[in-house]
């Protein structure tokens, strides 16, 4: 049984998970590999054990919409499929870092009657996702583009960054276009804000990593 990761025993230091769910190892993936494709049957939930995963949707217009970046300890999938097993994924999941490890659980193996605590735990995770969507919507309505870009970077650094004293290293491959989609703005605006942060010596960045000198002064 040591090949099975008991969710109740998994500790990332960031979250408490619903008890009773067992996630099996999926596999280690390289950068830009697909976990699932938009349109596939949504018969699994996934958990990021290490690395990062981008959830993105190809709209009818042909434009890619990024819904979220999932990092260590976060669960993702189609929540509605828990109750409607015929549902298909409305987005694709693509890795953003080397040596990303993803675990999964088949929805057919989630026994909500045997593990009633899982219902409350999963409900909490679903509610958390809705809260994040609501926060993103509020930022779009009430904050300017520069603020949204900085908050997007700050959120990612707090979730997935490695602390080195006052500095924080975020190792995720994100283009300016990706950041723009997460912050609901344009690539040109992201480039301007990133260059301003670099000029002020608040960050050093390349395409696959950003070093934050201090997270506390990102907005100052």
Residue frames as a rotation matrix with the C-alpha (Angstrom) as fourth column:
UNK 1
0.557 0.830 0.000 0.00
0.830 -0.557 0.000 0.00
0.000 0.000 -1.000 0.00
UNK 2
0.028 -0.587 -0.809 2.99
0.510 -0.688 0.516 2.34
-0.860 -0.427 0.280 0.14
UNK 3
-0.790 -0.247 0.561 2.34
0.614 -0.313 0.725 3.28
-0.003 0.917 0.399 -3.48
UNK 4
0.165 0.928 0.333 -0.89
0.758 -0.335 0.559 4.95
0.630 0.160 -0.760 -2.37
UNK 5
-0.876 -0.400 0.271 -0.89
0.179 -0.789 -0.588 8.45
0.449 -0.467 0.762 -0.98
UNK 6
-0.059 0.855 -0.515 -3.51
0.993 0.104 0.058 8.79
0.103 -0.508 -0.855 1.78
UNK 7
0.014 0.106 0.994 -4.82
0.366 -0.926 0.094 12.28
0.930 0.363 -0.052 1.43
UNK 8
0.916 0.385 0.111 -5.38
0.027 -0.335 0.942 12.56
0.400 -0.860 -0.318 5.16
UNK 9
0.598 -0.766 -0.233 -1.68
0.631 0.272 0.727 11.82
-0.494 -0.582 0.646 5.71
UNK 10
0.031 -0.595 0.803 -0.42
0.914 -0.308 -0.263 14.18
0.404 0.743 0.534 3.02
UNK 11
0.638 0.132 -0.759 0.94
0.547 -0.771 0.326 17.39
-0.542 -0.623 -0.564 4.50
UNK 12
0.233 -0.537 0.811 2.25
0.795 -0.376 -0.477 20.20
0.561 0.755 0.339 2.36
UNK 13
-0.585 -0.397 -0.707 2.20
0.764 -0.561 -0.317 22.68
-0.271 -0.726 0.632 5.23
UNK 14
-0.981 0.192 0.030 -0.37
-0.159 -0.882 0.444 24.71
0.112 0.430 0.896 3.32
UNK 15
-0.229 0.964 -0.136 -3.72
-0.786 -0.100 0.611 22.93
0.575 0.247 0.780 3.46
UNK 16
-0.632 0.217 0.744 -5.91
-0.387 0.743 -0.546 20.48
-0.671 -0.633 -0.385 5.32
UNK 17
-0.708 0.308 -0.635 -7.55
-0.588 0.240 0.772 17.95
0.390 0.921 0.011 3.01
UNK 18
0.376 0.904 0.204 -10.71
-0.910 0.319 0.265 15.86
0.175 -0.285 0.942 3.32
UNK 19
-0.445 -0.556 0.702 -10.04
-0.722 0.687 0.087 12.56
-0.530 -0.468 -0.707 5.05
UNK 20
0.137 0.517 0.845 -10.61
-0.095 0.856 -0.509 9.16
-0.986 -0.011 0.166 3.52
UNK 21
0.933 0.175 -0.314 -9.58
-0.310 -0.052 -0.949 9.91
-0.183 0.983 0.006 -0.05
UNK 22
0.244 -0.868 0.432 -6.71
0.251 0.487 0.836 7.96
-0.937 -0.096 0.337 -1.59
UNK 23
0.742 -0.079 -0.665 -4.76
-0.598 -0.526 -0.605 9.50
-0.302 0.847 -0.438 -4.45
UNK 24
0.642 -0.521 0.562 -2.72
0.553 0.823 0.130 7.19
-0.530 0.228 0.817 -6.68
UNK 25
-0.274 -0.798 -0.537 0.47
-0.036 -0.550 0.835 8.39
-0.961 0.248 0.122 -8.37
UNK 26
0.856 0.471 -0.212 -0.20
-0.183 -0.108 -0.977 9.54
-0.484 0.875 -0.006 -11.94
UNK 27
0.463 -0.834 0.299 3.35
0.884 0.412 -0.220 10.04
0.060 0.367 0.928 -13.14
UNK 28
-0.011 -0.551 -0.834 6.12
0.323 -0.792 0.519 12.57
-0.946 -0.263 0.186 -13.23
UNK 29
0.681 0.336 0.651 5.75
0.723 -0.169 -0.670 14.93
-0.115 0.927 -0.358 -16.15
UNK 30
-0.525 -0.850 0.051 8.10
0.833 -0.500 0.238 17.32
-0.177 0.168 0.970 -17.87
UNK 31
-0.546 0.259 -0.797 7.37
-0.034 -0.957 -0.288 20.93
-0.837 -0.130 0.532 -18.71
UNK 32
-0.402 0.516 -0.757 4.42
-0.874 -0.462 0.150 21.59
-0.272 0.722 0.636 -21.07
UNK 33
-0.948 0.169 -0.271 3.04
0.061 0.929 0.364 18.06
0.313 0.329 -0.891 -20.87
UNK 34
-0.290 0.943 0.164 -0.72
-0.672 -0.322 0.666 17.45
0.681 0.083 0.728 -20.79
UNK 35
-0.872 0.130 0.472 -2.45
-0.342 0.526 -0.779 16.01
-0.350 -0.840 -0.414 -17.72
UNK 36
-0.211 0.810 0.547 -5.84
0.720 0.508 -0.474 16.00
-0.661 0.293 -0.690 -19.50
UNK 37
-0.950 -0.103 0.294 -7.35
0.298 -0.570 0.765 17.69
0.089 0.815 0.572 -22.53
UNK 38
-0.564 0.793 -0.231 -10.39
-0.611 -0.589 -0.529 19.86
-0.556 -0.158 0.816 -22.87
UNK 39
0.081 0.695 -0.714 -13.26
-0.950 0.271 0.157 17.59
0.302 0.666 0.682 -23.88
UNK 40
-0.703 -0.342 -0.624 -11.93
-0.142 0.927 -0.348 14.46
0.697 -0.156 -0.700 -22.14
UNK 41
0.390 0.834 -0.391 -14.33
0.234 0.321 0.918 12.66
0.890 -0.450 -0.070 -19.81
UNK 42
-0.163 -0.420 0.893 -13.98
-0.689 -0.599 -0.408 14.25
0.706 -0.681 -0.192 -16.37
UNK 43
0.682 0.467 -0.563 -13.71
-0.061 0.804 0.592 11.00
0.728 -0.369 0.577 -14.43
UNK 44
0.074 -0.722 -0.688 -10.84
0.902 0.343 -0.263 11.96
0.426 -0.601 0.677 -12.10
UNK 45
0.994 -0.064 0.089 -9.75
-0.097 -0.891 0.443 14.53
0.051 -0.449 -0.892 -9.56
UNK 46
0.358 -0.934 -0.015 -6.06
0.551 0.225 -0.804 15.47
0.754 0.279 0.595 -9.52
UNK 47
0.952 -0.178 -0.249 -3.64
0.129 -0.504 0.854 16.70
-0.277 -0.845 -0.457 -6.89
UNK 48
0.564 -0.818 0.114 -0.30
-0.242 -0.296 -0.924 18.43
0.790 0.493 -0.365 -7.50
UNK 49
0.812 -0.379 -0.445 2.36
0.584 0.494 0.645 16.69
-0.024 -0.783 0.622 -5.41
UNK 50
-0.069 -0.833 -0.548 5.16
0.437 -0.519 0.735 18.86
-0.897 -0.189 0.400 -6.81
UNK 51
-0.815 -0.286 0.504 5.57
0.575 -0.293 0.763 21.43
-0.071 0.912 0.404 -9.56
UNK 52
-0.475 0.653 -0.590 2.78
-0.251 -0.743 -0.620 23.46
-0.844 -0.146 0.517 -11.13
UNK 53
-0.574 0.419 0.703 -0.10
0.781 0.538 0.317 23.00
-0.246 0.731 -0.636 -13.58
UNK 54
-0.866 0.309 -0.393 -1.93
-0.382 -0.916 0.121 25.54
-0.323 0.255 0.911 -15.75
UNK 55
-0.289 0.856 0.427 -5.68
0.688 0.497 -0.529 25.15
-0.666 0.141 -0.733 -16.29
UNK 56
-0.708 -0.055 -0.704 -6.56
-0.347 -0.841 0.415 26.75
-0.615 0.538 0.576 -19.61
UNK 57
0.127 0.859 0.495 -9.57
0.426 0.403 -0.810 26.79
-0.896 0.314 -0.315 -21.91
UNK 58
-0.929 -0.314 0.194 -9.60
0.293 -0.307 0.906 27.23
-0.224 0.899 0.377 -25.66
UNK 59
-0.235 0.881 -0.410 -12.55
-0.112 -0.444 -0.889 29.54
-0.966 -0.163 0.203 -26.34
UNK 60
0.461 0.522 0.718 -14.64
0.645 0.358 -0.675 29.44
-0.609 0.774 -0.171 -29.51
UNK 61
0.931 -0.136 -0.339 -12.82
-0.281 -0.859 -0.427 32.55
-0.233 0.493 -0.838 -30.70
UNK 62
0.640 -0.747 -0.179 -9.57
0.350 0.490 -0.798 30.58
0.684 0.448 0.575 -30.63
UNK 63
0.066 -0.593 0.803 -8.23
-0.628 -0.650 -0.428 32.57
0.775 -0.476 -0.415 -27.67
UNK 64
-0.218 -0.223 -0.950 -6.75
0.531 0.790 -0.307 30.72
0.819 -0.571 -0.054 -24.71
UNK 65
0.411 0.402 0.818 -8.29
-0.531 -0.624 0.573 31.59
0.742 -0.670 -0.043 -21.35
UNK 66
-0.580 -0.645 -0.497 -6.26
0.119 0.537 -0.835 30.74
0.806 -0.544 -0.235 -18.23
UNK 67
0.521 0.853 -0.003 -8.47
0.037 -0.019 0.999 29.85
0.853 -0.521 -0.042 -15.28
UNK 68
0.888 -0.210 0.408 -5.84
-0.438 -0.120 0.891 29.10
-0.138 -0.970 -0.199 -12.65
UNK 69
-0.057 -0.914 -0.401 -2.33
-0.527 0.368 -0.766 27.94
0.848 0.167 -0.503 -11.80
UNK 70
0.929 0.363 0.073 -2.36
-0.272 0.534 0.801 24.96
0.252 -0.764 0.595 -9.43
UNK 71
-0.056 -0.995 0.082 0.69
-0.698 -0.020 -0.716 24.34
0.714 -0.098 -0.694 -7.26
UNK 72
-0.741 -0.403 -0.537 1.85
-0.017 0.811 -0.585 21.88
0.671 -0.425 -0.608 -4.60
UNK 73
-0.920 0.365 -0.142 -0.97
0.246 0.256 -0.935 20.51
-0.304 -0.895 -0.325 -2.47
UNK 74
-0.436 0.797 -0.418 -3.82
-0.713 -0.589 -0.381 21.87
-0.550 0.132 0.825 -4.60
UNK 75
-0.485 0.413 0.771 -6.60
0.458 0.871 -0.179 19.73
-0.745 0.267 -0.612 -6.05
UNK 76
-0.484 0.361 -0.797 -8.24
-0.712 -0.692 0.119 20.32
-0.509 0.625 0.592 -9.42
UNK 77
-0.894 0.314 0.319 -10.80
0.432 0.790 0.435 18.77
-0.115 0.526 -0.842 -11.76
UNK 78
-0.547 0.792 0.270 -14.47
-0.266 -0.471 0.841 19.22
0.794 0.388 0.469 -12.66
UNK 79
-0.913 0.184 0.365 -16.34
-0.353 0.095 -0.931 19.47
-0.206 -0.978 -0.022 -9.37
UNK 80
-0.021 0.983 -0.180 -19.71
-0.976 -0.059 -0.209 18.97
-0.216 0.172 0.961 -11.08
UNK 81
-0.122 -0.087 -0.989 -18.55
-0.601 0.799 0.003 15.53
0.790 0.595 -0.150 -12.20
UNK 82
-0.954 -0.162 0.254 -18.87
-0.301 0.471 -0.830 14.36
0.015 -0.867 -0.498 -8.60
UNK 83
-0.367 0.908 0.200 -22.64
-0.194 0.135 -0.972 14.40
-0.910 -0.396 0.126 -9.16
UNK 84
0.759 0.560 -0.332 -22.87
-0.423 0.035 -0.906 14.24
-0.495 0.828 0.263 -12.97
UNK 85
0.104 -0.840 0.533 -20.39
0.050 0.539 0.841 11.58
-0.993 -0.061 0.098 -14.19
UNK 86
0.451 0.102 0.887 -21.12
0.843 0.279 -0.461 12.26
-0.294 0.955 0.040 -17.86
UNK 87
0.928 -0.080 -0.365 -19.48
-0.115 -0.990 -0.075 15.71
-0.355 0.112 -0.928 -17.70
UNK 88
0.494 -0.802 0.335 -16.33
0.805 0.276 -0.525 16.44
0.329 0.529 0.782 -19.75
UNK 89
-0.161 -0.653 -0.740 -13.44
0.782 -0.542 0.308 18.73
-0.602 -0.529 0.598 -18.83
UNK 90
0.853 0.475 0.215 -14.07
0.511 -0.680 -0.525 22.31
-0.103 0.558 -0.823 -19.98
UNK 91
0.688 -0.713 -0.135 -10.35
-0.722 -0.692 -0.023 23.11
-0.077 0.113 -0.991 -19.86
UNK 92
0.613 -0.609 -0.503 -6.97
0.196 0.734 -0.650 21.49
0.765 0.300 0.570 -20.36
UNK 93
0.912 -0.397 0.099 -4.33
-0.186 -0.185 0.965 20.94
-0.365 -0.899 -0.242 -17.67
UNK 94
0.687 -0.725 0.060 -0.73
0.242 0.150 -0.959 21.55
0.686 0.673 0.278 -18.75
UNK 95
0.544 -0.556 -0.628 2.40
0.800 0.117 0.589 21.38
-0.254 -0.823 0.508 -16.61
UNK 96
0.934 -0.199 0.297 4.53
-0.080 -0.926 -0.368 24.50
0.348 0.319 -0.881 -16.21
UNK 97
0.328 -0.858 0.396 7.63
-0.934 -0.231 0.274 23.09
-0.143 -0.460 -0.876 -14.55
UNK 98
-0.185 -0.506 -0.843 10.03
-0.538 0.769 -0.344 20.20
0.822 0.390 -0.414 -14.93
UNK 99
-0.827 -0.201 -0.525 9.51
0.205 0.762 -0.615 17.14
0.524 -0.616 -0.588 -12.72
UNK 100
-0.381 0.808 0.449 5.89
-0.905 -0.425 -0.003 17.96
0.188 -0.408 0.893 -11.99
UNK 101
-0.963 0.103 -0.249 4.27
0.147 0.975 -0.164 15.09
0.226 -0.195 -0.954 -10.09
UNK 102
-0.374 0.916 0.147 0.50
-0.880 -0.401 0.255 14.71
0.292 -0.034 0.956 -10.26
UNK 103
-0.965 0.187 0.185 -1.61
0.089 0.895 -0.437 12.21
-0.248 -0.405 -0.880 -8.34
UNK 104
-0.547 0.821 -0.164 -5.20
-0.633 -0.278 0.722 11.28
0.548 0.499 0.672 -9.14
UNK 105
-0.768 0.454 0.452 -8.30
-0.055 0.656 -0.753 9.61
-0.638 -0.603 -0.479 -7.78
UNK 106
-0.823 0.560 0.095 -11.09
0.256 0.216 0.942 8.14
0.507 0.800 -0.321 -9.90
UNK 107
-0.574 0.673 0.466 -14.42
-0.777 -0.627 -0.053 9.73
0.256 -0.392 0.883 -9.09
UNK 108
0.289 0.707 -0.646 -16.02
-0.436 0.698 0.568 6.29
0.853 0.118 0.509 -9.16
UNK 109
-0.153 -0.451 -0.879 -13.84
0.569 0.688 -0.451 5.36
0.808 -0.569 0.151 -6.16
UNK 110
-0.873 -0.064 0.483 -15.00
-0.297 -0.715 -0.633 8.26
0.386 -0.696 0.605 -3.99
UNK 111
-0.281 0.766 -0.578 -17.46
0.653 0.594 0.470 6.72
0.703 -0.246 -0.668 -1.56
UNK 112
-0.533 0.090 0.841 -19.24
-0.349 -0.929 -0.122 9.64
0.771 -0.358 0.527 0.06
UNK 113
0.619 0.785 0.020 -21.38
-0.387 0.282 0.878 7.32
0.684 -0.551 0.478 2.18
UNK 114
0.540 -0.500 -0.677 -18.40
0.703 0.711 0.035 5.51
0.464 -0.494 0.735 3.67
UNK 115
-0.503 -0.776 -0.380 -16.45
0.864 -0.465 -0.193 8.72
-0.028 -0.425 0.905 4.23
UNK 116
0.527 0.837 0.147 -19.01
0.838 -0.540 0.074 11.41
0.141 0.084 -0.986 5.04
UNK 117
0.350 -0.468 -0.812 -16.24
0.356 -0.735 0.577 13.78
-0.866 -0.491 -0.090 6.16
UNK 118
-0.618 -0.603 0.505 -15.12
0.664 -0.055 0.746 13.87
-0.422 0.796 0.434 2.54
UNK 119
0.198 0.780 0.594 -18.34
0.931 -0.338 0.135 15.67
0.306 0.526 -0.793 1.61
UNK 120
0.881 0.113 -0.460 -17.55
0.332 -0.840 0.429 18.57
-0.338 -0.531 -0.777 3.94
UNK 121
-0.003 -0.984 -0.177 -13.89
0.295 -0.170 0.940 18.56
-0.956 -0.049 0.291 2.89
UNK 122
-0.528 -0.146 0.837 -14.66
0.840 0.054 0.539 18.60
-0.124 0.988 0.094 -0.82
UNK 123
0.561 0.793 0.237 -17.32
0.799 -0.594 0.094 21.27
0.215 0.137 -0.967 -0.29
UNK 124
0.621 -0.408 -0.669 -14.69
0.233 -0.718 0.656 23.44
-0.748 -0.563 -0.351 1.41
UNK 125
-0.479 -0.848 0.227 -12.34
0.443 -0.011 0.896 23.02
-0.758 0.530 0.381 -1.56
UNK 126
-0.178 0.516 0.838 -15.11
0.959 -0.101 0.266 23.88
0.222 0.850 -0.477 -4.03
UNK 127
0.818 0.507 -0.271 -16.00
0.568 -0.786 0.244 26.96
-0.090 -0.354 -0.931 -1.98
UNK 128
0.161 -0.853 -0.496 -12.34
0.270 -0.445 0.854 28.01
-0.949 -0.271 0.158 -1.95
UNK 129
-0.608 -0.349 0.714 -12.23
0.748 0.049 0.661 27.84
-0.266 0.936 0.231 -5.75
UNK 130
0.294 0.810 0.507 -15.35
0.872 -0.445 0.206 30.02
0.392 0.381 -0.837 -5.99
UNK 131
0.734 -0.080 -0.674 -13.83
0.411 -0.739 0.535 32.53
-0.541 -0.669 -0.509 -3.57
UNK 132
-0.349 -0.936 -0.054 -10.73
0.421 -0.208 0.883 32.80
-0.837 0.286 0.466 -5.77
UNK 133
-0.429 0.287 0.857 -12.89
0.879 -0.085 0.469 33.40
0.208 0.954 -0.215 -8.84
UNK 134
0.664 0.745 -0.059 -14.88
0.727 -0.626 0.281 36.04
0.173 -0.229 -0.958 -6.97
UNK 135
0.381 -0.623 -0.684 -11.69
0.347 -0.589 0.730 37.76
-0.857 -0.515 -0.008 -5.80
UNK 136
-0.640 -0.621 0.453 -10.36
0.623 -0.074 0.779 37.82
-0.451 0.780 0.434 -9.37
UNK 137
-0.009 0.737 0.676 -13.65
0.899 -0.291 0.328 39.34
0.438 0.611 -0.659 -10.55
UNK 138
0.798 0.297 -0.525 -13.53
0.547 -0.723 0.422 42.03
-0.254 -0.624 -0.739 -7.84
UNK 139
-0.125 -0.926 -0.356 -9.97
0.404 -0.375 0.834 42.92
-0.906 -0.040 0.421 -8.80
UNK 140
-0.581 -0.052 0.812 -11.03
0.814 -0.052 0.578 43.28
0.012 0.997 0.072 -12.42
UNK 141
0.375 0.855 0.358 -13.84
0.794 -0.496 0.352 45.66
0.479 0.152 -0.865 -11.44
UNK 142
0.963 0.189 -0.190 -12.07
0.268 -0.690 0.673 47.70
-0.004 -0.699 -0.715 -8.77
UNK 143
0.360 -0.908 -0.215 -8.30
0.143 -0.175 0.974 47.64
-0.922 -0.382 0.067 -9.38
UNK 144
0.583 -0.210 -0.785 -6.12
-0.769 -0.455 -0.450 48.91
-0.262 0.865 -0.427 -12.19
UNK 145
0.862 -0.195 -0.468 -4.06
-0.159 0.772 -0.615 46.61
0.481 0.605 0.635 -14.40
UNK 146
-0.123 -0.984 0.128 -0.74
-0.457 -0.058 -0.887 47.28
0.881 -0.168 -0.443 -12.64
UNK 147
-0.204 0.126 0.971 -2.24
-0.971 0.104 -0.217 46.32
-0.128 -0.987 0.101 -9.27
UNK 148
0.793 0.589 0.153 -3.75
-0.558 0.804 -0.206 43.12
-0.245 0.078 0.966 -10.72
UNK 149
0.552 -0.678 -0.485 -0.43
-0.194 0.462 -0.866 42.10
0.811 0.572 0.124 -12.25
UNK 150
-0.427 -0.755 0.498 1.43
-0.659 -0.118 -0.743 42.62
0.620 -0.645 -0.447 -8.97
UNK 151
0.053 0.543 0.838 -1.25
-0.933 0.325 -0.152 40.75
-0.355 -0.774 0.524 -7.02
UNK 152
0.899 0.240 -0.367 -1.11
-0.391 0.817 -0.423 37.85
0.198 0.524 0.828 -9.49
UNK 153
0.101 -0.955 -0.280 2.66
-0.207 0.255 -0.945 37.60
0.973 0.153 -0.172 -9.05
UNK 154
-0.461 -0.239 0.855 2.32
-0.844 -0.178 -0.505 37.94
0.272 -0.955 -0.119 -5.27
UNK 155
0.532 0.748 0.396 -0.30
-0.814 0.581 -0.004 35.18
-0.234 -0.320 0.918 -5.09
UNK 156
0.808 -0.268 -0.525 1.90
-0.125 0.793 -0.596 32.79
0.576 0.547 0.607 -7.08
UNK 157
-0.219 -0.961 0.170 4.97
-0.364 -0.081 -0.928 33.63
0.905 -0.266 -0.332 -4.99
UNK 158
-0.262 0.192 0.946 3.11
-0.965 -0.025 -0.262 33.01
-0.027 -0.981 0.192 -1.74
UNK 159
0.763 0.629 0.150 1.71
-0.615 0.777 -0.134 29.71
-0.201 0.010 0.980 -3.02
UNK 160
0.951 -0.298 0.078 4.72
0.301 0.847 -0.437 28.25
0.065 0.440 0.896 -4.77
UNK 161
0.550 -0.782 0.293 7.76
-0.436 -0.568 -0.698 30.36
0.712 0.256 -0.653 -3.98
UNK 162
0.422 -0.548 -0.722 10.85
0.781 0.624 -0.017 29.24
0.460 -0.557 0.692 -2.09
UNK 163
0.983 -0.013 0.183 11.96
-0.103 -0.865 0.492 31.56
0.152 -0.502 -0.851 0.70
UNK 164
0.149 -0.974 -0.168 15.62
0.864 0.211 -0.457 32.57
0.480 -0.077 0.874 1.04
UNK 165
-0.772 -0.316 -0.551 15.70
0.581 -0.703 -0.411 35.10
-0.257 -0.637 0.726 3.85
UNK 166
-0.278 0.663 -0.695 13.77
-0.172 -0.746 -0.643 38.15
-0.945 -0.059 0.322 2.64
UNK 167
-0.562 -0.014 -0.827 13.88
-0.817 -0.150 0.557 36.92
-0.132 0.989 0.072 -0.96
UNK 168
0.150 0.668 0.729 11.45
-0.227 0.741 -0.632 34.54
-0.962 -0.070 0.262 -2.63
UNK 169
-0.791 -0.453 -0.412 12.20
-0.522 0.147 0.840 32.47
-0.320 0.879 -0.353 -5.73
UNK 170
0.322 0.921 0.222 9.27
-0.426 0.350 -0.834 31.45
-0.846 0.174 0.505 -7.94
UNK 171
-0.777 -0.624 -0.081 10.23
-0.397 0.386 0.833 28.73
-0.489 0.679 -0.548 -10.44
UNK 172
0.119 0.836 0.535 7.30
0.433 0.441 -0.786 28.51
-0.893 0.326 -0.309 -12.86
UNK 173
-0.852 -0.376 0.365 7.47
0.476 -0.265 0.838 28.97
-0.218 0.888 0.405 -16.62
UNK 174
0.298 0.937 -0.184 5.08
0.715 -0.347 -0.608 31.83
-0.633 0.049 -0.773 -17.35
UNK 175
-0.489 -0.374 0.788 5.19
0.821 -0.503 0.272 34.05
0.294 0.780 0.553 -20.41
UNK 176
-0.954 0.184 -0.235 4.07
-0.089 -0.927 -0.366 37.66
-0.285 -0.328 0.901 -20.23
UNK 177
-0.516 0.804 -0.296 1.01
-0.518 -0.018 0.855 36.52
0.682 0.595 0.425 -22.17
UNK 178
-0.240 0.391 -0.889 0.20
0.580 0.792 0.192 33.94
0.779 -0.469 -0.417 -19.46
UNK 179
-0.735 -0.081 -0.673 0.53
0.640 -0.413 -0.648 36.54
-0.225 -0.907 0.355 -16.70
UNK 180
-0.905 0.415 -0.095 -1.64
-0.421 -0.843 0.335 38.92
0.059 0.343 0.937 -18.72
UNK 181
-0.298 0.832 -0.469 -4.41
-0.150 0.444 0.883 36.33
0.943 0.333 -0.008 -18.98
UNK 182
-0.278 0.143 -0.950 -4.26
0.863 0.472 -0.181 35.62
0.422 -0.870 -0.255 -15.25
UNK 183
-0.697 -0.070 -0.714 -4.39
0.496 -0.765 -0.410 39.35
-0.518 -0.640 0.568 -14.46
UNK 184
0.298 0.885 0.358 -7.03
0.882 -0.112 -0.457 40.12
-0.365 0.452 -0.814 -17.12
UNK 185
0.497 -0.208 -0.842 -4.92
-0.246 -0.965 0.093 42.64
-0.832 0.161 -0.531 -18.95
UNK 186
0.951 -0.149 -0.272 -2.63
-0.263 0.079 -0.962 42.91
0.165 0.986 0.036 -21.99
UNK 187
0.591 -0.803 -0.077 0.81
0.805 0.594 -0.016 41.43
0.059 -0.053 0.997 -22.61
UNK 188
0.018 -0.591 0.806 2.19
0.420 -0.727 -0.543 44.93
0.908 0.348 0.235 -23.28
UNK 189
0.551 0.251 0.796 1.01
-0.538 -0.623 0.568 46.13
0.639 -0.741 -0.208 -19.86
UNK 190
0.970 -0.240 -0.041 2.62
0.203 0.703 0.682 43.12
-0.135 -0.670 0.730 -18.17
UNK 191
0.273 -0.919 0.285 5.92
0.863 0.103 -0.495 43.87
0.425 0.381 0.821 -19.92
UNK 192
0.097 -0.180 0.979 5.76
-0.072 -0.982 -0.174 47.50
0.993 -0.054 -0.108 -18.77
UNK 193
0.784 0.279 0.554 5.00
-0.544 -0.119 0.830 46.57
0.298 -0.953 0.058 -15.14
UNK 194
0.862 -0.501 -0.077 7.60
0.499 0.811 0.306 43.80
-0.091 -0.302 0.949 -15.03
UNK 195
0.091 -0.858 0.505 10.28
0.705 -0.303 -0.641 46.11
0.703 0.414 0.578 -16.44
UNK 196
0.291 0.089 0.952 9.32
-0.412 -0.887 0.209 48.76
0.864 -0.453 -0.222 -13.88
UNK 197
0.971 0.079 0.227 9.64
-0.239 0.421 0.875 46.25
-0.026 -0.904 0.427 -11.05
UNK 198
0.578 -0.814 0.066 13.01
0.809 0.560 -0.178 45.16
0.108 0.156 0.982 -12.42
UNK 199
0.069 -0.533 0.843 14.24
0.307 -0.793 -0.526 48.76
0.949 0.295 0.109 -12.76
UNK 200
0.428 0.182 0.885 13.26
-0.688 -0.570 0.450 49.42
0.587 -0.801 -0.119 -9.15
UNK 201
-0.578 -0.778 -0.246 15.20
-0.504 0.577 -0.642 46.26
0.642 -0.247 -0.726 -8.19
UNK 202
-0.032 0.663 0.748 12.12
-0.956 0.198 -0.217 44.60
-0.292 -0.722 0.627 -6.73
UNK 203
0.760 0.245 0.602 12.43
-0.098 0.959 -0.266 41.54
-0.642 0.143 0.753 -8.97
UNK 204
-0.481 -0.741 -0.469 14.88
-0.762 0.088 0.642 39.73
-0.435 0.665 -0.607 -11.23
UNK 205
0.370 0.751 0.546 13.24
-0.322 0.655 -0.683 37.52
-0.871 0.077 0.484 -13.81
UNK 206
-0.860 -0.378 -0.341 13.69
-0.462 0.297 0.836 35.18
-0.215 0.877 -0.430 -16.73
UNK 207
-0.313 0.815 -0.487 11.06
-0.731 0.120 0.672 33.10
0.606 0.566 0.558 -18.54
UNK 208
0.134 0.382 -0.914 11.06
0.165 0.901 0.401 30.28
0.977 -0.204 0.058 -15.98
UNK 209
-0.029 -0.124 -0.992 11.74
0.986 0.161 -0.049 32.06
0.166 -0.979 0.117 -12.69
UNK 210
0.358 0.126 0.925 11.19
0.018 -0.992 0.128 35.29
0.934 -0.029 -0.357 -10.80
UNK 211
-0.363 -0.509 -0.781 13.25
0.858 0.145 -0.493 36.35
0.364 -0.849 0.384 -7.80
UNK 212
0.616 0.614 0.493 11.37
0.268 -0.752 0.602 38.72
0.741 -0.239 -0.628 -5.50
UNK 213
-0.470 -0.828 0.306 13.63
0.008 -0.351 -0.936 40.86
0.883 -0.437 0.172 -3.33
UNK 214
-0.958 0.285 -0.018 10.81
0.020 0.007 -1.000 41.27
-0.285 -0.959 -0.013 -0.80
UNK 215
-0.506 0.839 0.197 7.15
0.753 0.318 0.577 40.34
0.421 0.440 -0.793 -1.11
UNK 216
-0.027 0.536 -0.844 6.15
0.887 -0.376 -0.267 43.01
-0.460 -0.756 -0.465 1.39
UNK 217
-0.208 -0.090 -0.974 7.04
-0.036 -0.994 0.100 45.94
-0.978 0.056 0.203 -0.87
UNK 218
-0.597 -0.020 0.802 5.78
0.731 0.399 0.554 44.65
-0.331 0.917 -0.224 -4.22
UNK 219
0.348 0.836 0.424 3.07
0.921 -0.390 0.015 47.35
0.177 0.385 -0.906 -4.29
UNK 220
0.739 -0.069 -0.670 5.29
0.311 -0.847 0.431 50.19
-0.597 -0.527 -0.605 -3.06
